[in-house]
Amino acid sequence: MIPQSEDLSDVHLRTLLQTEQPEEARSLAARYAPILRFDAREPFPPLAVGYTLFREDGDSPSFPRRIELRRPDSPPAALAIEYAIWWDWDIQHLYELEHVWVFVDAEGRVCRGEASWHGGWHAMASSEGALLLDGDHLIVFSEPGKHAFAPDPLWFHERRDARTLREQSTRRAGFGGVWVTPLFEREIRPLRTPYANTLVRTHLQRCAFEPAWQFTKVFPIQAEQLIPWRALQRWIPERVAGWIQRLAEGTPPEALRFLRIAHRGASAYAAENTLAAFRKAAELGADMVEMDVQLTRDGAAVIFHDLVVDHLTEGRGAVNDLSLAQLRKLTVPGPDGSREPIPTLEEAIACCLEHDLGLYIEIKAGGAVPTIVEAMQRFDLKHQAIVGSFRPDWIAAVKQFDPAIPTSVLFSAPNVDPVKLAQAVGADYVHPCWEAAAPQPHRLLTAEWVKQVRQHGLGIILWHEERPEEIAALRQIGVDGVCSNAPDLLLAADI
């Protein structure tokens, strides 16, 4: 296993903490440094804290907010200290930066406290309006694994549902990959490749834990952890790049935690491309569901594979010649003889969000591209969805609408140059569909083929596979995702 970064002896961290700085400023920051309370099973203590002193109102250099010393609803402050707290790891992604703001009045007393919470910020006063203090030190509680701050432990359960709290530190550990914030968009965005995301997911799945919800780990920020914010800001991109390199060097291909993608849902057990198949996929441990999207005559995006309904339903005709109302009357048969309705894209998205599933959307009609992009943006799916197609021009169209949407280009011929194909349309993943190309299709994925794809920053997603021996062989190669009609087989291969 990769050694944990929390070993304070590492040279890169030591160099940062030895940054020259005015001792008076650090002493002031240390005097009011907050005390952090962590869950008893929290795996990641913070490593460094960048501070900024405000003696007048001004914009934060590290968080999207303005620091105001005087506010009508609070006692006036003469000083504000911003603490930008750094972790190498959040349980869901590589690196974390959370904030605490301590406001001090003219007599040197702490008069206000605020902290960050999932992209926003809020007061750290209790429901009675009081701050929790130990002398001059504000006490805050850190969300297990995620590190967002609260004034008391009840805050977490009042604002986050229990299933989300549990799954973010267990089943979904590492699924955020390499995190990119606006603050480091230029420096870190190029580091967020599919392979880097897979490395992060692999590492953090090993760190998954069940919170105890007992905040018995007490972490006072030490003076030696405090450095001026600008020094920490310069250090962070190099730190992230260093971790990706370290993971790449220490993670063998067969250890990679690939995405388990349920092909048309768990279609071996339920009617394909239906909500029943998606729910079954979640039950069987899938990470994502692959689904096919096309448009009805009246412009509704629906989940259906064939261009005509004749082979799977009681109806006849092309999907794009039928209205949504007509499709609503049709059903799709399951392996057990049950029948399920055809869902819309919005219904599929709602189902996946409810069951914490990612989406692998395959475009079956070019006219659906704007609708798919709009849905991705409206539901904020860019970190949990991939859009793919056999039509490279449709992938290019997705990227033209929104370059940030992850895309995958599918192809059937083994002699296609995957890198040139992906680069031509800006795809992030290549997806060979070779399940019927040879008796042992994994042999087509040579070491040279994989190396070439990886060298160009591309991810690898593979055909739907139900043969245990082939799944085992794919595991040895080291890929980013495997599709299967029976996603439980992928789970078995992953143990």
Residue, then its C-alpha position, 0 to 999 in steps of 0.5 A: m500500500i502507498p504510505q500515508s502522506e500524514d508522515l510529517s517526515d516527508v521532505h516536500l512537506r518539511t520544506l514548506l513548513q520551513t518557509e521564512q515568515p515574520e515571527e510576529a505574524r505567525s505568533l498572532a496566527a498561532r495565538y488564535a489558531p482553531i482547535l479541530r475535533f475529528d471523528a474517532r476513525e478519521p484517517f486524515p489529519p491536516l498537514a499545513v495551514g496557510y494564514t492571512l491577516f485582515r486589519e481591514d475589509g478585503d477579499s479572501p485570497s483563497f476562498p470566494r468571499r469578502i472578509e468584513l470586520r464590521r457587520p450589523d449582526s455581529p460585534p465589531a472586529a479589529l482583526a480577522i485571521e483566515y486559516a486555509i487548512w490543507w489535507d492531502w486527502d478528502i475521503q472522496h478525492l485528492y486534496e482538501l482545503e477548508h477554511v476557518w475565520v476567527f474575528v478578534d475585537a479591539e480588546g483581543r477577544v474572539c468575537r466571531g467565528e466562521a468556517s467553510w461548508h461544502g463550497g459555502w461558509h457559515a457562522m460557528a455559533s451554536s443555536e444559542g448564539a455562543l461560540l465554543l472556545d478554549g481560551d482564545h481558540l475556536i473549537v470546530f467539528s470536522e465532518p468525517g472524511k470530508h472535513a467541512f466544519a460545523p459548530d456541533p456534531l448535530w449539524f452534520h445529521e441535520r444537513r446531510d442525509a444518513r445514507t450520503l454520510r455513510e456512503q461518501s466514506t465507504r462505497r464512494a470513497g475516492f470517486g471524486g478523483v483529482w479535485v479541481t477548484p477554480l483557485f487551481e483550475r489552470e495548474i491542476r486541471p491538466l493533472r486530472t486525467p482518467y488514469a489519475n482519477t483511477l489511481v486516486r479511487t484505488h488508493l482511497q477505497r483502501c482508506a474507506f471507513e465507517p465513521a464512529w460519530q464520536f469526535t474524540k480526536v482533538f487536533p490543535i493547530q500548531a505554530e509549526q504548521l502555520i505558513p503564509w497563504r501565498a507560500l501554501q498556494r505555490w506549493i499545492p500544485e506541485r504536491v498534487a502532481g507529486w502524489i499522482q506520480r507516487l501513486a502511479e509508481g506504487t500501484p500495479p495495473e492489477a490493483l487498479r479499482f476499475l469502474r463497475i459499469a452495469h450495461r443497460g443496467a443489470s440487464a442480465y437480471a432485469a429489463e434492459n435500460t429500465l429503472a428496474a435494471f438500474r435499481k438492480a445494478a445498485e443492489l449488485g454493487a455497480d458504480m455506474v449504469e450504461m444507458d442509451v439515449q435517443l429522442t421521441r417525435d416530440g423531442a423527449a429524451v428516452i432510454f432505449h437502445d434500438l432505433v425501432v421498438d419492434h424487437l423489444t416491445e409490443g409496438r412497432g415503429a422508430v423511436n423518433d417517429l413515436s410520441l412520448a405518450q405512445l412510448r409510455k404505453l409500451t413495456v420492455p420484457g425482463p429475463d423473468g418475464s416481467r415487463e417494465p416501462i420505458p423511462t425518460l432521461e430525467e427519470a433515469i437521472a433521478c433514479c441514479l441520483e437516488h441510488d448514488l450511481g454514476l451514469y454512462i450515457e451512450i448517444k443513440a441519436g445526434g439530435a439528443v446531444p443538446t438535451i443530454v448536455e443541458a441535463m448534465q449541466r442542470f443536474d451537475l453531473k460532470h463528476q459522476a457521468i460520462v457521455g459516449s458514442f460510436r459516432p465521433d462527430w456526436i462526441a465532438a458536438v458534446k465537447q463543443f457545447d461543454p468541454a468539461i463534460p467527460t466523453s468516451v469514443l466507442f469503436s468496434a474495429p481492433n485496427v483503429d488507432p485509439v489515440k488519433l480517434a480520441q484526439a480528433v474529437g477531444a474524448d477523454y476515454v477510449h472504449p473498444c467494443w471487442e467482446a466478439a472480435a476474438p475468442q479471448p478479446h483481452r489479448l488484443l489489449t497489448a502492453e503497447w496498446v495500453k501504454q500508448v493510450r496512457q501516455h496520451g492521458l486517455g482512460i480505457i473503458l471496455w466492452h460488456e463482458e460476462r465471462p469470468e476468465e475474461i474479466a480476470a484477464l482484464r483486471q490484470i491489464g489495468v483499466d479504468g472501467v468494465c461494462s457488464n450485463a451482470p455487474d456482480l461479476l465485476l464485483a467478484a473480480d474486484i475482491 
